[in-house]
Amino acid sequence: MVAWLSYPNFFFYLPFLAFITLKHIKNLKILSLSVIAFVLPLLSLYLYIEKKGTLFYDPQLQRGLFTGGGELIFSEDLFIQSTAAVFVNIFDRATSYVFQVSLVDFSYILPILTFLLIVSIPLKFLNADKKLKPYILWCFITALINLILTGFMLDGSGMPGGRRNTPFLASIYGLFAITWYLIMFKNILSRKYKFISLNILFILLIHHLIAYPINLHYLQSTNLTAVPWFGEEETPKQSLDKMLSTLVKQDLQLDCEKQLGLSHPACYYSSVYAILTQACYYQKLNCHNIQARFPYMTDYQTLNYELFSSEYWDK
């Protein structure tokens, strides 16, 4: 529940987790305690919040708990665009919001062979292990539900793709583990094809060993560009210094739509506010106000903690 409260896409894991819970917990008392423990974080949050109605639907934001920043729209064009973005993020390059890596999971062509193998082997040998069969089916069900629903979801950032499809990717890696087990321990293939299949699986492992230090270095050098305001200059530090130079002279005015061409909540005014105020504090700078224009207002609003914690949340 804690994960679901912080990340709405955790919803896609719930059917699989419910299946595992019901399969392995037969004692009614323990099952009841498990359900209570699951609901307790939500109940605690509900009791803590003063304006309880806004927890599930805030008319100002036109959304509530578990809905995230997206909007469900049944459009064929949107589905094609969103689904294509997922596969681009898996096989080619990272384009999704706050998905910043240099090499994606199945990049450089050869890992595509691994992907095809881990999708085909569990399907072809679905009945090779009766105990594994429901887990194989749930991996495919979770992946498909995630892919279909996010395909019709308008991403508030304007950059759909892998970020909202981590359950899809998790299912793929679940199938990877199942494929490895079937090939190694169930004698489903001849010695020759077993050797070939294991080498195809090793391609992905080798790819990840190569990709890890490259992606780590990339993240260390570009971590601030997850907040779009810090990607305007050649480096995030140069963007930060430029904004600070304005702040020490006058009020800094931010207009996400006008200056960056992005829609809310992709601007994340709260993030840029936190970074700039901390920079002013630790560098002992005498900074002016940080102001931002919201799409439903004509005037700039002076950003402060009370603004984010009461009316505008994370806009």
SERO-4910 file (N, C-alpha, C, O; in steps of 0.05 Angstrom, whole numbers):
BEGIN
 pado doro    nc1    nc2    nc3   cac1   cac2   cac3    cc1    cc2    cc3    oc1    oc2    oc3
  Met    A     17    -24      0      0      0      0     17     25      0     11     45    -14
  Val    A     39     25     15     57     48     16     67     54    -12     68     77    -20
  Ala    A     75     33    -27     84     37    -54     62     47    -72     67     64    -89
  Trp    A     38     37    -69     15     45    -85      8     75    -79      1     89    -98
  Leu    A     10     83    -54      4    111    -47     24    130    -60     17    152    -67
  Ser    A     49    121    -63     70    139    -74     72    137   -104     82    155   -117
  Tyr    A     63    115   -115     66    110   -144     42     96   -155     40     71   -152
  Pro    A     23    110   -168     -2     98   -177      1     73   -194    -16     55   -194
  Asn    A     23     72   -210     26     49   -228     31     23   -213     31      1   -225
  Phe    A     35     24   -187     38      0   -171     12    -17   -172     12    -40   -166
  Phe    A    -10     -4   -180    -36    -17   -184    -33    -42   -201    -46    -63   -196
  Phe    A    -16    -41   -221    -14    -63   -240     -1    -88   -227     -4   -110   -238
  Tyr    A     13    -85   -205     24   -108   -191      4   -121   -173      7   -144   -165
  Leu    A    -18   -107   -165    -36   -117   -145    -49   -144   -152    -51   -161   -135
  Pro    A    -59   -148   -177    -71   -174   -183    -51   -197   -179    -59   -218   -168
  Phe    A    -27   -193   -187     -6   -214   -184      0   -219   -155      2   -242   -146
  Leu    A      3   -197   -139      8   -200   -111    -15   -213    -96    -11   -229    -78
  Ala    A    -40   -206   -104    -64   -219    -92    -64   -249    -98    -71   -265    -81
  Phe    A    -57   -256   -123    -55   -284   -130    -35   -300   -113    -41   -321   -103
  Ile    A    -11   -288   -109      9   -301    -93      0   -304    -64      4   -324    -51
  Thr    A    -13   -282    -54    -22   -283    -26    -43   -304    -22    -42   -320     -2
  Leu    A    -63   -306    -39    -84   -326    -37    -74   -354    -41    -85   -373    -30
  Lys    A    -54   -357    -57    -43   -383    -63    -27   -395    -40    -27   -419    -35
  His    A    -13   -377    -26      5   -386     -5     -5   -382     24      5   -395     42
  Ile    A    -26   -366     27    -37   -362     54    -65   -374     55    -84   -363     44
  Lys    A    -67   -397     69    -93   -411     70   -107   -405     97   -132   -408     98
  Asn    A    -92   -397    117   -104   -392    143   -120   -366    142   -109   -345    135
  Leu    A   -146   -367    148   -163   -344    146   -155   -321    165   -157   -298    158
  Lys    A   -145   -328    189   -137   -308    208   -113   -293    198   -112   -268    199
  Ile    A    -93   -307    187    -69   -294    176    -76   -278    152    -65   -256    147
  Leu    A    -94   -288    135   -103   -274    112   -117   -247    119   -113   -227    106
  Ser    A   -133   -248    140   -147   -224    149   -128   -204    160   -130   -180    154
  Leu    A   -108   -213    175    -87   -195    185    -71   -182    162    -63   -159    164
  Ser    A    -67   -198    141    -52   -188    118    -68   -166    104    -56   -146     95
  Val    A    -94   -169    102   -111   -149     89   -112   -124    106   -110   -102     95
  Ile    A   -114   -127    132   -114   -104    150    -87    -89    148    -87    -64    147
  Ala    A    -65   -104    148    -39    -91    146    -36    -76    119    -22    -56    118
  Phe    A    -48    -87     98    -47    -74     72    -62    -48     72    -52    -28     61
  Val    A    -86    -47     85   -103    -23     85    -94     -2    105   -100     21    102
  Leu    A    -79    -11    126    -72      7    148    -58     33    139    -65     54    150
  Pro    A    -39     33    121    -26     58    112    -46     78    100    -44    102    105
  Leu    A    -65     68     85    -85     85     73   -103     97     95   -110    120     94
  Leu    A   -111     80    114   -128     89    136   -114    110    152   -126    130    160
  Ser    A    -88    106    158    -73    125    173    -71    152    159    -73    173    172
  Leu    A    -66    151    133    -65    176    117    -92    190    117    -93    214    120
  Tyr    A   -113    175    115   -140    187    115   -146    201    141   -158    223    141
  Leu    A   -138    189    163   -143    201    189   -126    225    193   -133    244    208
  Tyr    A   -102    226    181    -83    248    184    -92    273    168    -88    295    178
  Ile    A   -102    269    144   -109    291    127   -132    307    138   -152    295    147
  Glu    A   -130    334    137   -152    351    147   -175    352    128   -198    347    135
  Lys    A   -169    358    103   -190    359     82   -192    331     69   -180    326     48
  Lys    A   -207    313     82   -207    285     74   -218    281     46   -210    262     32
  Gly    A   -237    298     38   -249    295     11   -229    298    -11   -231    285    -32
  Thr    A   -210    317     -7   -190    322    -29   -170    299    -32   -156    298    -52
  Leu    A   -170    281    -13   -152    258    -15   -159    241    -39   -141    231    -53
  Phe    A   -185    238    -44   -194    221    -66   -202    237    -91   -201    227   -113
  Tyr    A   -210    262    -86   -215    280   -110   -212    309   -101   -227    318    -84
  Asp    A   -194    322   -114   -189    351   -109   -200    366   -133   -188    364   -154
  Pro    A   -221    382   -130   -233    396   -152   -213    416   -165   -215    422   -189
  Gln    A   -194    426   -149   -174    445   -160   -155    430   -180   -149    441   -201
  Leu    A   -147    406   -172   -129    391   -190   -144    372   -209   -133    362   -228
  Gln    A   -170    368   -203   -187    350   -218   -177    322   -219   -178    308   -239
  Arg    A   -165    314   -197   -157    286   -194   -152    281   -164   -154    299   -148
  Gly    A   -147    256   -158   -143    249   -130   -123    226   -126   -107    221   -144
  Leu    A   -125    213   -103   -106    192    -97   -108    169   -117   -130    162   -126
  Phe    A    -85    158   -124    -82    135   -142    -87    142   -172    -85    125   -189
  Thr    A    -93    167   -178    -98    174   -206    -73    185   -220    -73    186   -245
  Gly    A    -53    194   -205    -29    204   -217    -34    230   -233    -53    244   -227
  Gly    A    -17    235   -253    -20    260   -268    -31    255   -296    -28    272   -313
  Gly    A    -42    231   -301    -51    224   -327    -81    227   -330    -96    234   -312
  Glu    A    -91    222   -354   -119    223   -361   -126    201   -380   -112    198   -401
  Leu    A   -147    185   -375   -154    163   -392   -170    173   -415   -192    184   -412
  Ile    A   -159    169   -439   -173    178   -464   -172    154   -484   -151    145   -492
  Phe    A   -195    145   -493   -197    123   -511   -194    133   -540   -213    138   -554
  Ser    A   -168    136   -548   -162    146   -574   -142    127   -588   -122    119   -576
  Glu    A   -148    120   -613   -131    102   -627   -103    114   -632    -83    101   -629
  Asp    A   -103    140   -639    -77    153   -644    -60    154   -618    -36    150   -619
  Leu    A    -73    160   -596    -59    161   -570    -48    134   -563    -25    132   -554
  Phe    A    -63    113   -568    -54     86   -561    -30     78   -578    -10     67   -567
  Ile    A    -31     84   -604     -8     78   -621     17     94   -613     39     83   -612
  Gln    A     13    119   -607     36    136   -599     48    127   -572     72    125   -570
  Ser    A     31    122   -553     40    114   -526     54     86   -527     75     82   -514
  Thr    A     41     67   -541     53     40   -542     79     40   -557     98     26   -550
  Ala    A     80     56   -579    105     57   -594    127     69   -577    150     60   -579
  Ala    A    120     89   -560    140    101   -543    152     81   -523    175     82   -516
  Val    A    135     63   -513    144     42   -495    166     25   -508    187     20   -496
  Phe    A    160     16   -532    179     -2   -545    204     13   -554    226      2   -555
  Val    A    201     39   -560    225     55   -566    243     57   -541    267     54   -543
  Asn    A    230     60   -518    244     62   -493    257     36   -484    276     36   -468
  Ile    A    247     14   -494    258    -12   -487    280    -21   -507    300    -33   -499
  Phe    A    276    -15   -532    294    -26   -553    313     -5   -565    334    -13   -576
  Asp    A    307     20   -562    324     40   -577    336     61   -559    361     61   -555
  Arg    A    320     79   -547    331    101   -531    311    110   -511    287    103   -512
  Ala    A    320    125   -491    303    135   -470    291    162   -478    306    181   -483
  Thr    A    265    163   -479    251    188   -486    230    196   -465    221    218   -466
  Ser    A    223    178   -448    202    183   -428    211    202   -407    235    206   -402
  Tyr    A    191    215   -394    197    234   -373    211    221   -349    203    199   -341
  Val    A    232    234   -339    249    224   -318    259    195   -322    263    180   -303
  Phe    A    262    188   -347    275    162   -354    301    169   -369    301    171   -393
  Gln    A    322    172   -353    347    183   -364    369    162   -363    383    160   -342
  Val    A    372    147   -384    395    129   -387    406    131   -415    393    140   -433
  Ser    A    431    124   -417    444    125   -443    438    100   -460    434    102   -484
  Leu    A    437     77   -446    431     52   -460    406     39   -447    406     35   -422
  Val    A    386     33   -462    362     21   -451    364     -9   -450    384    -20   -458
  Asp    A    344    -22   -439    346    -51   -432    353    -70   -454    369    -88   -450
  Phe    A    341    -66   -478    347    -85   -500    358    -70   -524    351    -77   -547
  Ser    A    376    -51   -519    388    -36   -541    410    -52   -555    419    -72   -545
  Tyr    A    419    -42   -578    440    -54   -594    433    -80   -607    450    -98   -609
  Ile    A    409    -84   -615    399   -105   -633    401   -133   -621    380   -147   -619
  Leu    A    425   -143   -613    428   -170   -604    409   -177   -580    398   -199   -580
  Pro    A    406   -160   -560    387   -167   -539    358   -171   -547    342   -183   -533
  Ile    A    351   -162   -572    325   -168   -582    321   -198   -585    298   -208   -581
  Leu    A    342   -212   -591    340   -242   -592    333   -253   -565    317   -272   -563
  Thr    A    344   -242   -544    337   -250   -517    308   -245   -511    294   -262   -500
  Phe    A    299   -221   -519    271   -214   -514    252   -234   -528    233   -243   -516
  Leu    A    258   -240   -553    241   -259   -568    241   -287   -555    221   -300   -554
  Leu    A    264   -295   -545    267   -321   -532    251   -322   -506    237   -342   -501
  Ile    A    253   -302   -489    239   -303   -463    209   -299   -466    194   -303   -447
  Val    A    200   -290   -489    171   -288   -493    161   -314   -505    139   -323   -498
  Ser    A    177   -327   -523    167   -351   -537    170   -377   -521    152   -394   -521
  Ile    A    192   -380   -506    197   -405   -491    175   -410   -470    164   -432   -470
  Pro    A    168   -391   -453    147   -397   -433    120   -403   -446    105   -419   -435
  Leu    A    114   -391   -469     89   -397   -482     89   -424   -495     70   -439   -493
  Lys    A    111   -431   -508    113   -457   -521    113   -480   -501    101   -501   -507
  Phe    A    126   -476   -479    127   -497   -459    111   -490   -433    121   -493   -411
  Leu    A     87   -479   -438     70   -470   -416     64   -492   -396     61   -487   -373
  Asn    A     61   -517   -407     53   -539   -390     77   -556   -381     73   -578   -370
  Ala    A    101   -546   -385    125   -562   -377    127   -564   -347    138   -584   -336
  Asp    A    117   -544   -332    117   -545   -303     90   -533   -294     86   -509   -297
  Lys    A     73   -550   -283     46   -541   -275     47   -520   -253     30   -502   -251
  Lys    A     67   -521   -235     69   -501   -214     77   -474   -225     69   -453   -214
  Leu    A     92   -474   -247    101   -448   -259     80   -436   -277     80   -412   -282
  Lys    A     62   -452   -287     42   -443   -307     27   -418   -298     26   -399   -314
  Pro    A     15   -417   -274      1   -392   -266     19   -368   -265     10   -346   -270
  Tyr    A     44   -372   -257     63   -349   -256     69   -338   -284     72   -314   -288
  Ile    A     72   -357   -303     77   -349   -330     53   -333   -341     56   -311   -353
  Leu    A     29   -343   -336      5   -329   -345      2   -302   -332     -6   -283   -346
  Trp    A      8   -300   -306      5   -274   -293     26   -254   -302     21   -230   -303
  Cys    A     49   -263   -310     69   -245   -322     59   -233   -348     61   -209   -352
  Phe    A     47   -250   -365     36   -240   -390     11   -222   -385      8   -202   -398
  Ile    A     -6   -230   -366    -30   -214   -360    -22   -186   -349    -33   -166   -358
  Thr    A     -3   -186   -331      6   -160   -319     18   -142   -341     12   -118   -342
  Ala    A     35   -154   -359     47   -139   -380     26   -127   -399     28   -104   -407
  Leu    A      6   -144   -407    -14   -135   -426    -32   -114   -414    -39    -94   -427
  Ile    A    -41   -118   -389    -59    -98   -376    -44    -71   -374    -56    -50   -380
  Asn    A    -19    -72   -365     -3    -48   -363      0    -34   -390     -4     -9   -392
  Leu    A      6    -49   -410     11    -37   -437    -15    -26   -448    -14     -4   -460
  Ile    A    -37    -40   -445    -62    -31   -456    -73     -5   -442    -80     14   -455
  Leu    A    -73     -6   -415    -84     17   -400    -67     42   -404    -78     64   -407
  Thr    A    -41     39   -402    -24     62   -406    -24     72   -435    -18     95   -440
  Gly    A    -31     54   -453    -34     62   -481    -56     83   -485    -55     99   -503
  Phe    A    -77     81   -468    -99    100   -470    -97    122   -449   -116    137   -445
  Met    A    -74    124   -436    -70    145   -416    -54    168   -426    -31    165   -436
  Leu    A    -65    192   -425    -51    216   -433    -32    224   -411    -40    232   -390
  Asp    A     -6    221   -417     15    228   -397     16    258   -393     19    273   -413
  Gly    A     14    266   -368     14    295   -362     40    309   -370     41    333   -375
  Ser    A     62    293   -372     88    305   -379     90    309   -409    107    324   -418
  Gly    A     72    297   -425     75    299   -454     96    281   -465    103    282   -489
  Met    A    108    264   -447    130    246   -456    124    217   -447    136    208   -428
  Pro    A    105    203   -460     98    176   -452    120    157   -457    140    163   -471
  Gly    A    117    133   -447    138    112   -452    143     94   -428    124     87   -414
  Gly    A    168     87   -424    175     67   -404    170     75   -376    166     57   -359
  Arg    A    168    100   -369    165    108   -341    140     97   -329    141     88   -306
  Arg    A    118     96   -343     93     86   -333     89     56   -339     68     45   -334
  Asn    A    109     44   -349    107     16   -357    128     -2   -343    137    -22   -354
  Thr    A    135      6   -319    154    -11   -304    142    -39   -297    157    -58   -297
  Pro    A    115    -41   -293    104    -68   -289    108    -86   -314    112   -110   -312
  Phe    A    105    -73   -338    110    -88   -363    139    -98   -364    144   -121   -371
  Leu    A    158    -81   -357    186    -88   -357    192   -109   -335    207   -128   -340
  Ala    A    180   -106   -312    183   -126   -291    173   -153   -299    185   -173   -292
  Ser    A    151   -154   -314    140   -179   -324    160   -192   -344    163   -217   -344
  Ile    A    172   -176   -360    192   -187   -379    215   -200   -365    224   -221   -373
  Tyr    A    225   -187   -344    247   -198   -328    238   -223   -312    254   -241   -307
  Gly    A    213   -223   -305    202   -247   -292    202   -271   -312    209   -293   -304
  Leu    A    194   -266   -337    195   -286   -358    224   -294   -364    229   -317   -371
  Phe    A    243   -276   -361    271   -282   -365    280   -304   -344    292   -323   -352
  Ala    A    273   -300   -319    280   -319   -298    266   -346   -303    278   -367   -299
  Ile    A    241   -345   -311    226   -370   -316    238   -385   -340    241   -409   -339
  Thr    A    245   -370   -361    258   -382   -384    284   -396   -377    289   -418   -385
  Trp    A    300   -383   -361    326   -394   -352    321   -420   -337    335   -440   -341
  Tyr    A    301   -420   -319    295   -444   -303    285   -467   -321    294   -490   -318
  Leu    A    268   -461   -340    257   -482   -358    279   -494   -375    280   -519   -378
  Ile    A    297   -478   -385    319   -488   -402    339   -505   -386    348   -525   -395
  Met    A    345   -495   -362    366   -508   -346    356   -534   -332    371   -553   -330
  Phe    A    331   -534   -323    323   -556   -305    300   -573   -315    293   -593   -302
  Lys    A    288   -566   -337    264   -581   -346    268   -598   -372    250   -610   -382
  Asn    A    293   -597   -382    299   -614   -406    279   -610   -429    270   -629   -441
  Ile    A    272   -585   -434    253   -580   -455    266   -578   -483    252   -579   -503
  Leu    A    293   -576   -483    307   -573   -508    330   -593   -510    339   -603   -490
  Ser    A    338   -599   -535    361   -617   -539    386   -603   -530    386   -579   -525
  Arg    A    407   -618   -527    432   -606   -517    442   -583   -535    451   -563   -524
  Lys    A    439   -586   -561    448   -566   -580    432   -540   -576    443   -518   -573
  Tyr    A    405   -542   -575    388   -518   -573    389   -506   -545    385   -483   -541
  Lys    A    395   -523   -525    398   -513   -498    423   -495   -497    422   -474   -484
  Phe    A    445   -504   -509    469   -488   -510    465   -461   -524    473   -440   -515
  Ile    A    451   -462   -547    445   -438   -562    427   -419   -546    432   -395   -545
  Ser    A    407   -430   -533    388   -413   -518    401   -400   -494    396   -377   -488
  Leu    A    418   -415   -480    432   -403   -457    450   -380   -466    453   -360   -451
  Asn    A    463   -384   -488    480   -362   -499    464   -337   -506    473   -315   -503
  Ile    A    440   -342   -516    422   -319   -523    414   -305   -497    412   -280   -497
  Leu    A    409   -320   -476    403   -308   -450    427   -292   -439    423   -271   -427
  Phe    A    451   -303   -443    475   -290   -433    480   -263   -448    493   -245   -437
  Ile    A    469   -260   -472    472   -235   -486    462   -212   -470    474   -191   -468
  Leu    A    438   -216   -457    426   -195   -442    442   -189   -417    445   -165   -409
  Leu    A    453   -209   -404    469   -205   -380    495   -189   -387    503   -171   -372
  Ile    A    508   -197   -409    532   -183   -417    525   -154   -425    540   -135   -418
  His    A    503   -150   -439    493   -123   -446    490   -106   -422    498    -83   -421
  His    A    477   -117   -401    473   -101   -376    499    -95   -361    501    -74   -349
  Leu    A    517   -114   -362    544   -109   -349    558    -86   -363    572    -70   -350
  Ile    A    555    -84   -389    568    -62   -404    552    -36   -400    564    -15   -397
  Ala    A    526    -39   -400    509    -15   -398    510     -2   -370    507     23   -368
  Tyr    A    513    -18   -349    512     -7   -322    531     16   -317    522     38   -309
  Pro    A    557     13   -321    576     36   -316    570     59   -335    574     82   -327
  Ile    A    562     54   -359    556     76   -378    532     92   -368    533    117   -368
  Asn    A    511     78   -360    487     92   -350    492    106   -323    482    127   -318
  Leu    A    509     93   -306    515    106   -281    530    132   -285    524    152   -272
  His    A    549    132   -303    564    157   -309    545    178   -321    547    201   -315
  Tyr    A    527    169   -338    508    187   -351    489    200   -331    484    224   -332
  Leu    A    480    184   -312    462    194   -291    476    214   -273    465    234   -265
  Gln    A    501    208   -267    516    226   -249    521    253   -262    524    273   -248
  Ser    A    522    253   -288    528    278   -302    503    294   -310    505    317   -318
  Thr    A    480    281   -309    455    294   -319    432    292   -299    409    296   -307
  Asn    A    438    286   -273    416    281   -255    396    304   -251    373    299   -246
  Leu    A    405    329   -254    387    351   -250    368    356   -274    349    371   -272
  Thr    A    374    344   -297    358    350   -321    331    335   -320    315    339   -338
  Ala    A    327    319   -299    300    308   -295    280    331   -290    257    328   -296
  Val    A    290    353   -278    274    377   -276    280    394   -300    303    404   -303
  Pro    A    261    398   -318    266    411   -344    280    437   -343    295    444   -362
  Trp    A    277    453   -322    289    479   -320    320    478   -320    333    497   -327
  Phe    A    331    455   -313    360    452   -310    372    438   -335    394    428   -334
  Gly    A    357    437   -356    367    426   -381    370    447   -403    375    441   -426
  Glu    A    366    472   -395    367    494   -415    395    501   -424    399    509   -447
  Glu    A    415    499   -406    442    505   -413    458    479   -419    446    457   -419
  Glu    A    483    481   -425    499    458   -432    501    437   -410    500    413   -415
  Thr    A    502    447   -385    503    429   -362    482    438   -342    475    462   -342
  Pro    A    472    420   -324    453    428   -303    465    450   -285    450    468   -277
  Lys    A    491    449   -279    503    469   -262    502    497   -274    497    517   -261
  Gln    A    507    498   -300    505    524   -314    477    535   -314    473    559   -311
  Ser    A    457    517   -316    429    526   -315    423    536   -287    409    557   -284
  Leu    A    432    522   -267    428    530   -239    441    557   -233    429    575   -222
  Asp    A    466    560   -242    481    585   -237    467    609   -251    466    631   -240
  Lys    A    457    605   -275    443    626   -289    418    635   -274    412    659   -273
  Met    A    403    616   -264    378    623   -249    385    637   -223    372    655   -215
  Leu    A    407    628   -210    415    640   -185    425    669   -189    420    687   -173
  Ser    A    438    674   -212    448    701   -218    424    720   -221    427    744   -214
  Thr    A    402    710   -231    378    727   -233    365    731   -206    357    753   -199
  Leu    A    365    709   -190    352    710   -164    365    730   -145    351    743   -128
  Val    A    391    733   -146    404    752   -128    400    781   -136    405    799   -120
  Lys    A    391    786   -161    386    813   -170    356    821   -169    350    844   -162
  Gln    A    339    801   -175    310    807   -176    294    782   -173    305    760   -171
  Asp    A    267    785   -173    250    761   -172    253    744   -197    256    755   -219
  Leu    A    253    718   -194    255    700   -217    227    691   -224    213    679   -207
  Gln    A    219    696   -249    192    688   -258    193    664   -276    208    664   -296
  Leu    A    178    644   -270    177    619   -285    150    615   -298    129    618   -285
  Asp    A    150    610   -323    125    604   -338    131    579   -355    142    581   -377
  Cys    A    123    557   -345    130    531   -358    120    529   -387    135    521   -405
  Glu    A     95    537   -391     83    534   -417     97    553   -437    102    546   -460
  Lys    A    102    578   -428    113    598   -446    143    594   -451    153    597   -473
  Gln    A    158    588   -429    187    586   -431    197    559   -441    217    557   -455
  Leu    A    183    538   -433    192    510   -440    174    496   -460    182    476   -471
  Gly    A    150    506   -463    131    492   -481    120    467   -469    112    449   -484
  Leu    A    121    464   -443    111    440   -429     85    446   -415     79    468   -408
  Ser    A     69    424   -412     44    426   -397     48    418   -368     67    403   -362
  His    A     30    426   -351     32    418   -323     21    389   -321      3    382   -336
  Pro    A     32    372   -302     51    379   -281     80    374   -289     97    371   -272
  Ala    A     86    373   -315    113    367   -324    133    389   -314    157    384   -313
  Cys    A    123    412   -308    141    434   -299    154    428   -272    178    434   -268
  Tyr    A    139    416   -254    148    411   -227    161    436   -214    184    436   -207
  Tyr    A    144    456   -211    153    480   -197    163    474   -169    182    487   -160
  Ser    A    151    454   -156    160    447   -129    189    438   -129    203    444   -110
  Ser    A    197    424   -149    225    414   -151    245    437   -155    265    438   -142
  Val    A    238    454   -174    257    476   -180    257    495   -156    278    507   -150
  Tyr    A    235    498   -143    234    515   -119    252    504    -97    267    519    -84
  Ala    A    251    478    -92    267    465    -71    297    468    -77    313    473    -60
  Ile    A    304    463   -103    332    464   -111    343    492   -108    365    496    -97
  Leu    A    328    512   -117    338    540   -116    339    550    -88    359    564    -80
  Thr    A    319    545    -71    320    555    -44    343    542    -28    355    555    -11
  Gln    A    348    517    -33    370    504    -19    397    514    -28    415    518    -12
  Ala    A    399    520    -54    423    531    -65    428    559    -53    451    566    -46
  Cys    A    407    575    -50    410    601    -38    419    599     -9    436    614      1
  Tyr    A    408    579      5    414    576     34    442    567     38    457    579     54
  Tyr    A    451    546     24    477    535     29    500    553     17    522    552     27
  Gln    A    493    568     -3    514    586    -15    512    614     -1    527    632     -9
  Lys    A    494    616     19    491    641     34    486    665     15    498    686     18
  Leu    A    467    661     -3    460    682    -23    435    697    -13    417    685     -2
  Asn    A    434    722    -18    410    738    -11    392    738    -36    393    756    -52
  Cys    A    374    718    -37    358    714    -61    331    728    -58    320    730    -37
  His    A    320    736    -81    293    747    -82    273    725    -85    279    701    -80
  Asn    A    248    732    -91    226    712    -93    228    696   -119    237    705   -139
  Ile    A    218    671   -116    214    654   -140    184    654   -146    168    647   -129
  Gln    A    177    663   -170    149    665   -177    143    647   -201    160    642   -217
  Ala    A    118    637   -202    110    619   -224     82    625   -232     65    634   -216
  Arg    A     76    620   -258     49    624   -268     37    597   -273     48    580   -287
  Phe    A     13    593   -261     -2    568   -264    -22    571   -287    -30    593   -292
  Pro    A    -29    549   -300    -46    552   -324    -74    563   -319    -86    574   -337
  Tyr    A    -84    561   -294   -110    571   -288   -110    598   -275   -130    607   -264
  Met    A    -87    612   -277    -84    638   -265    -70    657   -285    -54    649   -301
  Thr    A    -77    683   -283    -64    703   -301    -40    715   -288    -21    722   -302
  Asp    A    -40    718   -262    -17    730   -248      3    710   -238     -3    686   -234
  Tyr    A     28    719   -235     48    702   -223     44    698   -193     36    717   -179
  Gln    A     49    674   -183     46    668   -155     74    665   -142     91    652   -154
  Thr    A     78    677   -119    103    674   -105    104    646    -92     86    640    -76
  Leu    A    124    631    -99    125    603    -89    136    603    -60    154    617    -53
  Asn    A    123    586    -44    132    581    -17    121    554     -8    105    542    -22
  Tyr    A    131    546     15    123    520     25     93    517     29     81    497     22
  Glu    A     81    538     41     52    537     46     36    533     21     15    520     21
  Leu    A     45    545     -1     31    543    -27     29    514    -36      8    504    -44
  Phe    A     52    500    -34     53    472    -43     39    453    -24     26    433    -32
  Ser    A     40    459      2     29    440     22     -1    443     25    -14    426     37
  Ser    A    -12    465     15    -41    469     18    -57    466     -7    -72    447    -11
  Glu    A    -53    486    -25    -72    487    -48    -62    473    -73    -77    459    -86
  Tyr    A    -36    476    -79    -27    468   -106    -12    441   -106     -6    431   -127
  Trp    A     -7    430    -83      7    405    -81     32    405    -97     50    421    -91
  Asp    A     34    388   -117     60    385   -131     60    399   -158     75    391   -176
  Lys    A     42    419   -161     43    433   -187     64    454   -187     67    468   -207
***
